[in-house]
Amino acid sequence: MQGTDLPDADDACRVLERQPSLLEYESAETSEDCEAVGQPHIADVFGEIDGTSVRNSFRRDNECNVRTWDKLETLLGTIREK
């Protein structure tokens, strides 16, 4: 993919082709359904896909948001805990 610094941009594009709605995800608030996990990581995604401007933020602060991040790992990156 031209104009990117992703380690595997082609794989990230394949994930988005299969599930483009993932970029429209709204981060879930921490609640009984989405327990906190203590990972304050945030990824801001912006760019263009097929001529459409894209901008969204993803967090890993609760179980629900971690599941979404994991689906987009090729785009957002892998988190390695110290």
DSSP file (Angstrom, degrees, kcal/mol; ACC not computed):
  #  RESIDUE AA STRUCTURE BP1 BP2  ACC     N-H-->O    O-->H-N    N-H-->O    O-->H-N    TCO  KAPPA ALPHA  PHI   PSI    X-CA   Y-CA   Z-CA
    1    1 A M    >         0   0    0      0, 0.0     3,-0.7     0, 0.0     2,-0.2   0.000 360.0 360.0 360.0 124.3    0.0    0.0    0.0
    2    2 A Q  T 3   +     0   0    0      1,-0.2     3,-0.1     3,-0.0     0, 0.0  -0.488 360.0  24.6 -74.3 140.8    1.5    3.3   -1.1
    3    3 A G  T 3  S+     0   0    0      1,-0.3     2,-0.3    -2,-0.2    -1,-0.2   0.750  97.0 108.9  82.6  25.7    1.8    6.1    1.5
    4    4 A T    <   -     0   0    0     -3,-0.7    -1,-0.3     2,-0.1     5,-0.1  -0.909  53.7-158.8-131.2 159.3    1.8    4.0    4.7
    5    5 A D        +     0   0    0     -2,-0.3    -1,-0.1    -3,-0.1    -3,-0.0   0.118  50.3 131.9-119.8  19.7    4.3    3.0    7.3
    6    6 A L    >   -     0   0    0      1,-0.1     3,-0.8    -5,-0.1     4,-0.1  -0.480  61.7-131.3 -68.6 140.1    2.4   -0.1    8.5
    7    7 A P  T 3  S+     0   0    0      0, 0.0     2,-0.2     0, 0.0    -1,-0.1   0.874 104.2  17.1 -61.0 -36.7    4.7   -3.2    8.8
    8    8 A D  T 3> S+     0   0    0     66,-0.4     4,-2.0     1,-0.1     3,-0.3  -0.594  72.5 164.1-135.6  73.3    2.1   -5.3    6.8
    9    9 A A  H <> S+     0   0    0     -3,-0.8     4,-2.5     1,-0.2     5,-0.2   0.841  75.3  58.0 -61.7 -35.8   -0.2   -2.8    5.1
   10   10 A D  H  > S+     0   0    0      1,-0.2     4,-2.0     2,-0.2    -1,-0.2   0.915 107.4  47.0 -63.1 -41.6   -1.5   -5.5    2.7
   11   11 A D  H  > S+     0   0    0     -3,-0.3     4,-2.0     2,-0.2    -1,-0.2   0.902 111.1  51.9 -65.7 -41.0   -2.7   -7.6    5.6
   12   12 A A  H  X S+     0   0    0     -4,-2.0     4,-2.0    62,-0.3    -2,-0.2   0.901 109.1  50.7 -61.7 -40.9   -4.3   -4.6    7.3
   13   13 A C  H  X S+     0   0    0     -4,-2.5     4,-2.3     1,-0.2    -1,-0.2   0.888 107.1  53.7 -64.9 -38.6   -6.1   -3.8    4.1
   14   14 A R  H  X S+     0   0    0     -4,-2.0     4,-1.9     2,-0.2    -1,-0.2   0.904 107.4  51.2 -62.6 -40.6   -7.4   -7.4    3.8
   15   15 A V  H  X S+     0   0    0     -4,-2.0     4,-2.2     1,-0.2    -2,-0.2   0.928 112.4  46.2 -60.5 -45.2   -8.8   -7.1    7.4
   16   16 A L  H  < S+     0   0    0     -4,-2.0    -2,-0.2     1,-0.2    -1,-0.2   0.826 108.8  55.2 -69.5 -31.9  -10.6   -3.9    6.5
   17   17 A E  H  < S+     0   0    0     -4,-2.3    -1,-0.2     1,-0.2    -2,-0.2   0.891 112.3  43.8 -65.4 -37.9  -11.9   -5.3    3.2
   18   18 A R  H  < S+     0   0    0     -4,-1.9    -2,-0.2     1,-0.2    -1,-0.2   0.867 134.2  15.9 -73.9 -37.0  -13.5   -8.2    5.2
   19   19 A Q    ><  +     0   0    0     -4,-2.2     3,-1.8    -5,-0.2     4,-0.3  -0.548  64.7 162.8-138.3  70.2  -14.9   -6.0    8.0
   20   20 A P  G >  S+     0   0    0      0, 0.0     3,-1.5     0, 0.0     4,-0.3   0.767  72.0  72.2 -62.6 -24.2  -15.0   -2.3    6.9
   21   21 A S  G >  S+     0   0    0      1,-0.3     3,-1.6     2,-0.2     4,-0.2   0.686  76.8  79.9 -65.7 -16.5  -17.4   -1.5    9.8
   22   22 A L  G X  S+     0   0    0     -3,-1.8     3,-1.1     1,-0.3    -1,-0.3   0.828  87.1  57.3 -60.1 -30.2  -14.6   -2.0   12.3
   23   23 A L  G <  S+     0   0    0     -3,-1.5    -1,-0.3    -4,-0.3    32,-0.2   0.632 101.6  56.3 -76.1 -11.4  -13.4    1.5   11.5
   24   24 A E  G <  S+     0   0    0     -3,-1.6    -1,-0.2    -4,-0.3    -2,-0.2   0.370  81.0 131.8 -95.4   3.4  -16.8    2.9   12.4
   25   25 A Y    <   -     0   0    0     -3,-1.1     2,-0.5    -4,-0.2    32,-0.2  -0.260  49.0-146.6 -60.0 137.2  -16.6    1.3   15.9
   26   26 A E        -     0   0    0     30,-0.1    32,-0.1    32,-0.0    -1,-0.1  -0.936  29.2-108.6-104.3 126.6  -17.4    3.5   18.9
   27   27 A S        -     0   0    0     -2,-0.5     2,-0.2    30,-0.3    31,-0.0  -0.232  34.5-122.3 -55.5 136.8  -15.3    2.7   22.0
   28   28 A A        -     0   0    0     31,-0.1     2,-0.2    34,-0.1    37,-0.2  -0.574  20.7-120.4 -82.4 143.3  -17.4    1.0   24.6
   29   29 A E        -     0   0    0     -2,-0.2     2,-0.3     1,-0.1     5,-0.1  -0.526  36.4 -97.6 -77.7 150.0  -17.6    2.6   28.1
   30   30 A T        +     0   0    0     -2,-0.2     2,-0.2     3,-0.1     5,-0.2  -0.533  67.5 132.6 -69.7 130.7  -16.4    0.5   31.0
   31   31 A S  S    S-     0   0    0      3,-1.4     3,-0.2    -2,-0.3     5,-0.1  -0.849  73.9 -68.8-158.2-171.9  -19.3   -1.2   32.7
   32   32 A E  S    S+     0   0    0     -2,-0.2     3,-0.4     1,-0.2    -2,-0.0   0.867 134.3  47.9 -60.2 -35.6  -20.5   -4.6   34.1
   33   33 A D  S    S+     0   0    0      1,-0.3     2,-0.4    30,-0.0    -1,-0.2   0.750 120.6  36.9 -76.7 -24.3  -20.6   -5.8   30.5
   34   34 A C  S    S-     0   0    0     -3,-0.2    -3,-1.4    -5,-0.1    -1,-0.3  -0.730  84.6-158.2-131.3  80.6  -17.1   -4.4   29.6
   35   35 A E        -     0   0    0     -3,-0.4    28,-2.3    -2,-0.4    29,-0.1  -0.281  26.1-103.1 -64.7 143.9  -14.9   -4.8   32.7
   36   36 A A  B     -A   62   0A   0     26,-0.2    26,-0.3     1,-0.1    -1,-0.1  -0.319  30.4-173.4 -63.8 146.6  -11.8   -2.6   33.0
   37   37 A V        -     0   0    0     24,-1.7    25,-0.2     2,-0.1    -1,-0.1   0.414  37.5-120.4-123.4  -3.6   -8.5   -4.2   32.1
   38   38 A G        +     0   0    0     23,-0.7    23,-0.1     1,-0.2    24,-0.1   0.809  68.6 130.0  71.0  30.2   -6.0   -1.5   33.1
   39   39 A Q        -     0   0    0     21,-0.5    21,-0.5     2,-0.1    -1,-0.2  -0.895  36.3-171.3-116.3  99.5   -4.4   -1.0   29.7
   40   40 A P        +     0   0    0      0, 0.0     2,-0.1     0, 0.0    21,-0.1   0.123  34.5 140.0 -81.2  25.0   -4.4    2.7   28.8
   41   41 A H        -     0   0    0     19,-0.2    19,-1.6    -2,-0.1     2,-0.4  -0.438  28.3-174.2 -73.3 140.7   -3.3    2.2   25.2
   42   42 A I  E     -B   59   0B   0     17,-0.2     2,-0.4    -2,-0.1    17,-0.2  -0.998   8.3-165.8-134.3 136.8   -4.9    4.4   22.5
   43   43 A A  E     -B   58   0B   0     15,-2.7    15,-2.7    -2,-0.4     2,-0.5  -0.992   7.4-155.4-123.2 127.8   -4.5    4.2   18.7
   44   44 A D  E     -B   57   0B   0     -2,-0.4     2,-0.5    13,-0.2    13,-0.2  -0.905  12.4-165.8-101.4 125.0   -5.6    7.1   16.4
   45   45 A V  E     +B   56   0B   0     11,-3.5    11,-2.5    -2,-0.5     2,-0.3  -0.938  17.5 155.9-114.0 127.9   -6.3    5.9   12.9
   46   46 A F  E     +B   55   0B   0     -2,-0.5     2,-0.3     9,-0.2     9,-0.2  -0.996  18.7  86.3-150.0 151.3   -6.7    8.3   10.1
   47   47 A G  E     -B   54   0B   0      7,-2.2     7,-2.9    -2,-0.3     2,-0.4  -0.985  67.0 -62.4 159.5-150.2   -6.3    8.3    6.3
   48   48 A E  E     -B   53   0B   0     -2,-0.3     2,-0.5     5,-0.3     5,-0.2  -0.999  29.4-170.5-139.0 135.6   -8.3    7.5    3.2
   49   49 A I  E >  S-B   52   0B   0      3,-2.7     3,-2.2    -2,-0.4    -2,-0.0  -0.984  79.8 -21.6-127.7 119.7   -9.9    4.2    2.0
   50   50 A D  T 3  S-     0   0    0     -2,-0.5    -1,-0.1     1,-0.3     3,-0.1   0.860 128.8 -49.3  49.6  41.3  -11.3    4.1   -1.5
   51   51 A G  T 3  S+     0   0    0      1,-0.2     2,-0.5     0, 0.0    -1,-0.3   0.451 114.5 117.4  82.4   0.4  -11.5    7.9   -1.6
   52   52 A T  E <   -B   49   0B   0     -3,-2.2    -3,-2.7     2,-0.0    -1,-0.2  -0.890  65.7-125.1-105.5 128.8  -13.3    8.1    1.7
   53   53 A S  E     -B   48   0B   0     -2,-0.5     2,-0.4    -5,-0.2    -5,-0.3  -0.493  28.5-164.8 -71.0 136.6  -11.7    9.9    4.7
   54   54 A V  E     +B   47   0B   0     -7,-2.9    -7,-2.2    -2,-0.2     2,-0.3  -0.979  17.4 161.8-127.2 135.5  -11.4    7.8    7.8
   55   55 A R  E     +B   46   0B   0     -2,-0.4     2,-0.3    -9,-0.2    -9,-0.2  -0.905  13.6 140.2-153.3 125.8  -10.6    8.9   11.4
   56   56 A N  E     -B   45   0B   0    -11,-2.5   -11,-3.5    -2,-0.3     2,-0.4  -0.982  35.3-134.7-158.7 158.8  -11.2    7.0   14.6
   57   57 A S  E     -B   44   0B   0     -2,-0.3     2,-0.4   -13,-0.2   -30,-0.3  -0.950  15.4-161.5-120.1 142.8   -9.6    6.2   17.9
   58   58 A F  E     -B   43   0B   0    -15,-2.7   -15,-2.7    -2,-0.4     2,-0.3  -0.968   6.2-167.0-125.1 139.7   -9.3    2.8   19.6
   59   59 A R  E     -B   42   0B   0     -2,-0.4    10,-0.3   -17,-0.2   -17,-0.2  -0.826  21.6-154.3-122.8 160.9   -8.7    2.1   23.3
   60   60 A R        +     0   0    0    -19,-1.6   -21,-0.5   -21,-0.5   -19,-0.2  -0.199  60.2 115.8-121.8  39.1   -7.7   -1.0   25.2
   61   61 A D  S    S+     0   0    0    -20,-0.1   -24,-1.7   -23,-0.1   -23,-0.7   0.588  76.9  22.4 -91.0 -10.1   -9.2    0.1   28.6
   62   62 A N  B  > S-A   36   0A   0    -26,-0.3     4,-2.3   -25,-0.2   -26,-0.2  -0.961  86.5 -97.6-149.4 169.1  -11.9   -2.6   28.9
   63   63 A E  H  > S+     0   0    0    -28,-2.3     4,-1.9    -2,-0.3     5,-0.1   0.851 119.0  52.4 -57.9 -39.1  -12.6   -6.1   27.6
   64   64 A C  H  > S+     0   0    0      1,-0.2     4,-1.5     2,-0.2    -1,-0.2   0.925 112.0  44.7 -64.2 -45.1  -15.0   -4.9   24.8
   65   65 A N  H  > S+     0   0    0      1,-0.2     4,-2.4     2,-0.2    -1,-0.2   0.842 109.6  56.4 -69.9 -33.0  -12.4   -2.5   23.4
   66   66 A V  H  X S+     0   0    0     -4,-2.3     4,-2.8     2,-0.2    -1,-0.2   0.907 104.0  54.0 -63.7 -41.6   -9.6   -5.1   23.7
   67   67 A R  H  X S+     0   0    0     -4,-1.9     4,-1.4     2,-0.2    -1,-0.2   0.910 110.8  45.6 -60.1 -42.5  -11.7   -7.5   21.5
   68   68 A T  H  X S+     0   0    0     -4,-1.5     4,-1.3     2,-0.2     3,-0.3   0.931 112.0  51.3 -66.2 -44.8  -12.1   -4.9   18.8
   69   69 A W  H >< S+     0   0    0     -4,-2.4     3,-0.6   -10,-0.3     7,-0.3   0.919 107.2  54.1 -56.7 -44.9   -8.4   -3.9   19.0
   70   70 A D  H >< S+     0   0    0     -4,-2.8     3,-1.0     1,-0.3    -1,-0.2   0.848 105.1  53.2 -62.2 -33.8   -7.4   -7.6   18.6
   71   71 A K  H 3< S+     0   0    0     -4,-1.4    -1,-0.3    -3,-0.3     3,-0.3   0.810 116.8  39.5 -67.4 -29.3   -9.5   -7.9   15.4
   72   72 A L  T XX S+     0   0    0     -4,-1.3     4,-2.9    -3,-0.6     3,-1.8   0.080  77.6 124.8-105.6  20.9   -7.6   -4.9   14.0
   73   73 A E  H <>  +     0   0    0     -3,-1.0     4,-2.7     1,-0.3    -1,-0.2   0.828  69.5  57.5 -55.3 -36.6   -4.2   -5.8   15.4
   74   74 A T  H 34 S+     0   0    0     -3,-0.3   -66,-0.4     1,-0.2    -1,-0.3   0.770 117.2  35.9 -66.4 -22.7   -2.6   -5.7   11.9
   75   75 A L  H <4 S+     0   0    0     -3,-1.8    -2,-0.2    -6,-0.2    -1,-0.2   0.840 127.5  34.0 -92.5 -41.8   -3.7   -2.1   11.7
   76   76 A L  H  < S-     0   0    0     -4,-2.9    -3,-0.2    -7,-0.3    -2,-0.2   0.726 107.9-120.1 -91.2 -24.2   -3.3   -0.9   15.3
   77   77 A G     <  -     0   0    0     -4,-2.7     2,-0.4    -5,-0.4    -1,-0.2  -0.137  26.8 -72.2 102.4 159.4   -0.3   -2.9   16.3
   78   78 A T        -     0   0    0     -4,-0.1     2,-0.6    -2,-0.1    -8,-0.0  -0.741  39.7-139.2 -91.5 135.9    0.5   -5.6   18.9
   79   79 A I        -     0   0    0     -2,-0.4     2,-0.6   -38,-0.0    -2,-0.1  -0.846  14.7-166.2 -96.5 125.0    0.8   -4.5   22.6
   80   80 A R        -     0   0    0     -2,-0.6     2,-0.2     2,-0.0    -2,-0.0  -0.947  14.0-141.4-112.3 117.1    3.6   -6.1   24.5
   81   81 A E              0   0    0     -2,-0.6    -2,-0.0     1,-0.1     0, 0.0  -0.508 360.0 360.0 -76.2 144.6    3.3   -5.7   28.2
   82   82 A K              0   0    0     -2,-0.2    -1,-0.1     0, 0.0    -2,-0.0   0.458 360.0 360.0 -76.1 360.0    6.6   -5.1   30.1
